[in-house]
Amino acid sequence: MRQASARGSAWRRRAFVAVVVLGVAAVALTVLRPAADRESPAVAADEEPTETARAHEVEAAVPTGPEPPRYFLAWTPGGLPFDFRDRVRTMRGLEATVVFAGDTAWLTRSLDRNGAVVDEPRPPYAFPIDAFAANPVEVAPFLPRQVRGDVVGALERGEAVLGARSATLRRIGVGGTLEFGDRAMRVGAVVPDELIGWSEVLVSREAGEPLGIVDDRYVWAFLEGKQRVAPFERTVRSLVPEDEPIRVVAPGGSRYMRVASGVHPPIVLKQSFGEFAAAVDPANPAMFEIDPRWTDEHLVTKRVPLLGKLTCHRVFMAGLLEAMRQVEREGLASSIHSTAGCFDARTVARSPTNPPSFHAYGAAVDINAPENPLGATPAMHPGVVEIFEGLGFTWGGDFLVPDGMHFEYGVAPKAT
C-alpha cells in the first residue's frame, strides 16, 4: 500500500511544503511589517528614521560569512549543575570553554537609536525574549576576529548583543534600547545568529542576573589535540548527575549549536508564526495569557480527521490536516486513539524557567498521549511517524527526553 501511493505521497508532500512556505512567508511579512502597522505610538516624521534607513543600519552592523564552528556543544534538558561552569574550566583536555546561562526575559518596550518607540505592548502584556548571558572573556575565543572586539566590548559595557534575526524582528540596530520593566539596555552590537547561539539577546552575566538570566543551559568547548566526541562526552558526563541525560554534539553537528539543538529556537518560531505578547499567570509561572489580538489573527479552529476539533496556528493547521488525511489513506486510522490538543499557552515541559512551548504558537500537536508519556519509550506507530516526518514535521520521540506523543513544526529555515 505504501509503494502504491508513493507518487501520490510525493505530490502531497510538495503541495504541503508549498502551503507551509506561502503561509510562513505571509506571517514573516506580518512580523516584519513597518512599525506604523504594529500599533506603536505615533512619532513625528522628522524624528523617525525610515524603514530603509533602519534596514541599512542593521545590515551595516552584521558581518557576513562567519567561519564554521570548531567548538563542541553539550547541554542537558534540566539545565547544567550550579558548579558545572567552575569545574569544567579546570578539566584536562579542554583548551577553552564558555557556559551560557539562559532564561526568558520580558520586553516591555524598545526604542530606536533616536529614542523613538518602536514596540510597546499594551499592559499587562510583554514580549517573551529568548535571552542568554555569558562572561565576555570566556566567549571571546569562540568569536571570529571581525566581530570579537565589538561583542566583547558591548558585553563589558553592560550592553546587549542581538542576533541578526532578532535585530530584524525588533527593527532596531546598534544604539537602540531594550527595556525590561524598569531596566533599560542599549544595543551594542548585532551579529549573525549562530555566533551567539541563535539567542535573541546576549548579555554579560553581570547584566543578566538582574533580568533573571541565571540558569546555566549549555557549554561550548575547544578541545586540545585530536577533536573527538568520546573524550569530551566522558569529561562532561563526569560533571552531571548519573541519571541526567546529556546531549553532546561535534563541531557543526547541528544547525543550532545551543540548548535543545535539534529543534527551532524561539527566534525562528517568531519569524515563522508571528511574535506574541503575553502576561505570566502569577499562580502558575509556567502558564501565560497571550494578547488576544495575536490569537485572533493567527489561530484557527477546525475539525481534523481522526482527532476532532482542534485550535492551531493557521500555518500549522494546513500541514496537520494533510498529515491526518494521509494517515487515513494509508489505512492507519486505527492507530490513532486520542489527542491532547494543539494550542496551549505554556512553557516547554511546563517549567517556569523555560521558553514558550511550540504549543504556545499553536505549532505542535500531541497524539496518543496516554500510550506515550514524556520520558517513556515511544509507542507511536512507525507508519504515523513516517507520514509526519515525510511532511516536514519533527517527532518528539527523537528528543533527548523522548516525547512520543509530540509532533511539531519542523520545516528548516533558509540559510542566512
Phi, psi and omega in degrees: 000320178298317181292322183296332183255015186299312182294321178296320180295319179299317178297317181296322179297315179299320180295319180296315180300320179297318179298315181297315181299314179296319180295315179296321178299320179295318178295319180300321178296325177292314182297321188260013182291162184303156183302323183297336181272357184249025173063033172284152178302148182293142179228141180303141186300325183282355178257343187258117176299149177292161178298324178297318179296319179297316181299317179294325179298316180290313183299323181294336183269354186252109175293151179252161174066052178296151179294147175300142183295141176250004184266159174267157181236143171216141178207159175233146184295331181267006183094154181281151179302153186299332182261006184300314185299315180294321184284321184294331181290344181258359184284141179289149176089357179250119182285320180203147177219151170219129178256130181258127169271145182211135176205172178274126172251145187254112184275121182259340178194151173224147182228150177279182186295341178266003179087006178279136181292130177258312178224139175207090180302144179290136177302146006268018187275154176210162179274126174285123185248130178282093190249140180229160181224143179210156175287128183303319181294322182288325183279340186306315183297344185265002183254141175300151184301326186291344179239353187303312182297319181295315183291310181298318179299316179298314180297318181294333178275001181080021180263168181264146172248128181255146166285158183301319180293322179295318178298321178294316179297317181284340182062038174221160177231205179301133182098345175290172183229137173249133179244126177245089187065236182270008181249124180250144183221125179283145174276120184256344180197153174230127185224165175304145187305318186294340181287340178235033174066029177061024176281156175284322182220132172242132178228173174285161178299322180296318180284333183282332184301315178296339178271359180085015180269085191228346185271117180291129189247317184206165182229140167256147181211136166265134180261149173276147177070218182294136182270093182232145184290316189304311180298321179294319180297320177297322180297307183287330177300325181288350184257359179237158179304148184301326184271005181268120178293146181222142179246127178243132184234131177288163181309125180070012183286350178219148175300323182248101180274077184199180176302146183054049189298344183269357182234162182293135175287166183305324182296326178289320177299319181296319179290333181274327189236358181094145180269133177252155169257148185211166176234128181290141176284114182301330181282338180211092185299348177276353180244154178209163177256125180271141177308121184299341177295326178287315182296321180296325184279325193250339185262146175227152176242123181219161174274122184256132179309133176073344184248343182084200185283126181226150173250121181220170170296142185299327178290316180293324182301322181300317179289322180297317179300316180295319180298314183288327175295322179291324175302317177296313183297329181276004178074028183251016183302325183292346180275353179259119186246332184194169173222145176257014172101179184237286181283131177202113185282086182209173178272171176297130178056019179056035176261130183300336182267357181271160177287169177303141179287161170304329179297330180294336176267000186067031187244027177206156178222143177251126184236139179053050183300317182302325181275351185227059180295152180303128177093346181271162175298123184300143178241018180290140179301129181303327179294323177294316178301317181298320180295311181298313181294325178296336179265005175100004177282159171256133181262132180291346178296343179266001181290161177303316168258106188304138177226074190298339180281345199261128171233131183228165176306131185220010179290119185291144177287163176292150179296145180261000000 
